[in-house]
């Protein structure tokens, strides 16, 4: 036991030397995956999960009572497992759009060479290597070596000048390249310099019509909504075409203003050939390629496999007995539907109508679906569906990137939407700026309350809940609350079983509420825990609340008040005597009410921060509570010699004065 503790202590105090970020390749995703997702359907008509669906049990349990088929754990013990979707054709990874476009636009697609001067390539590689090793000053000064070599060797051929520049730079940087990597404090400056070096070389790109390497016409590219288009000439007649057989469906390019769309599979082939010629330069411009093993590292720019997150990352919700799937499932379903459509179109294009058999034909429903797609022929339908697949894969990262598809993503959520803004994971759940079991409203005066009370609207009381364990001493009271349900005060909203699984109490079905109320003390047969059930009841009269008015300038800016439920009200009711402590008036001020969620917090609120326990101002020791403004005026008016009251007013005044001494 001691050795285990020492190991944990050493592990916690370890200081990492470096951090390397990378991206999973398609083969690595398949190794991590436990199941292939093949159908957009998730549940059967009976509510059971479908194998091969987005809630396959191999990805983890989707609800209580289901066992994970991968690790054999319940919903509380399974950490979740990843799945994958095989794409029929590759698509561009949305993270690398700019890299793919940049490499293709500055390269000749005939000889697959990047059309920068060779000497400039050598200079850029050396500068980026020095930056990666932390030699920022030397990376900036190496430009002077290049300028000196250029002035001393005018008139040389490009290859000869590049060899001279390479030798000079190697002499100056040989020692630096073998030194240890230096720690750079200002990485922002390094990134700015890196982008500056890369943008500088773009000014020296070849600007002629024919490639200087292979003398072939240099086809220029342009992008339209992240779609790459390449300049194309008019096609010759079919009888003059080279009739060589090709594997796979033959696609007729979609033309638009003298340009044709460059498909992702074509871009992948071009980048593989460019990598074979320009490996050193591409590694330095895109450092993530250094960590990829295999013959074609540029395939990292494309996706042939889509990873599917575990079920606990996109849980199932049950609202009124109906299953509600996670919004991210909507994007996955669109991708799966695109895959089915594309495979059906390819099947039709590859089928020989003279020799096909009935069992080889697609279903009539799928053929009708293909006929309704955009496009005048199967080739155009395939390319449009391919474009939709690209947009839907982009939507996994950012919902707004899928706006150009025929079926725009309206309900789904991308990774960016899950993280950003106030509703994202970071600000909503990790930064702690928002709390549960709290209320906020405008404050209004109420002299009929006790000094240590706060008037709470009944609509607030139905939303604020407190967990109460069920015992033999309070079961009758809790049964009445369960029978009232969430819409009748005093009632209950949630029921929590022995294992901690919560379920919402139905507001409409009385029979369900009766069954829950009768089994509050009955242990669950399938539960392995020896705990008790917990009822989340409404806020009641006498419950303690922590009231706060911002700005919180001193300790009495947060004090404990006992709740008084007021039906029909919409504002928080506050006694005049507490205005000095909160520096409050009633011209539109708002206050926050926090409901403590355990007995220890309630005890501290009742005994330590209760209004009746706060006497003096911490700053100067003056009395904290006191009657001001309206109370002073009313006190003067009540005690004037000529003040007379009706019997009803007199009784009300006496009743309010003696209310706290009465035993009810």
Secondary structure, DSSP 8 states (H G I E B T S, - for coil): -HHHHHHHHHHHT---S--------HHHHHHH-S-B---S--B-TTS-B-TTSTT-GGG--SSTT---TTT---TTT-----EEEEEEEEEE-GGGHHHHHHHHHTB-TTT--B-S-HHHHHHHHHHHHHHHTT-HHHHHHHHHHHHHHHHHSTT--HHHHHHHHHHHHHHHHHHHHHS-----S-HHHHHHHHHHHHHHHGGG---SSB-TTT--B---EEEETTEEEEE------GGGS-----SS------EETTEEE--HHHHHHHHHHHHHHSHHHHHHHSGGGGG--SS-GGGGGEEEEEEE--GGGS--EEETTEEE--THHHHHHHHHHHHHHHHHHHHHHH--TTT--GGGS--HHHHHHHHTSSSSSHHHHHHHHHHHHHHHHHHTT-GGGGGGSSS--SS---HHHHHSSTTSHIIIIIS----SSEEEEEEEE-TTS-TTEEEEEHHHHTT-EEEEE--TTTHHHHHHHHHH-SSSSS-EEEEE-TTS-EEE--SS-HHHHHHHHHTSSS--TT-------EEEEE--TT-EEEEE-SS--SGGGEEEEEEEEETT--SEEE-GGGHHHHT--SSS-EEEEE---SHHHHHHHHHTSBGGG--B-TTT--BS----THHHHHHHHHTSTT----HHHHHHHHHHHHGGG---
